Amino acid sequence: MMTDLGKYADTVLAAYAVSIGLLLAIVIWSLWKGARVKRALEAQETRMGRRNG
């Protein structure tokens, strides 16, 4: 159910869309960066001759 936003509907909906888009971008960037750091750490551990466990 949509609340009547009157003459501000376009502005409010655009603000919601931008906010959701930015939050998604932050989540995706964080996951990508975390995977990249994990790969770098595993590569460094391999070079140092250490194994997990």
Residue, then its C-alpha position, 0 to 999 in steps of 0.5 A: m500500500m502506497t502512502d499519498l506523497g502528493k507533489y513530493a512523490d517524485t523527489v521522495l521516490a528518487a531519494y529512496a532509489v538512490s539510498i537503496g542503490l548506494l546501500l547495495a553498492i556498499v554491500i557489493w563492494s564490501l563482499w568483493k573487497g573481503a574476498r580479495v583480501k582473503r585471497a591475498l592472505e591465503a597467497q601470503e600464507t602459502r608463500m610463507g609455507r604455512r598451512n591452514g589448520 
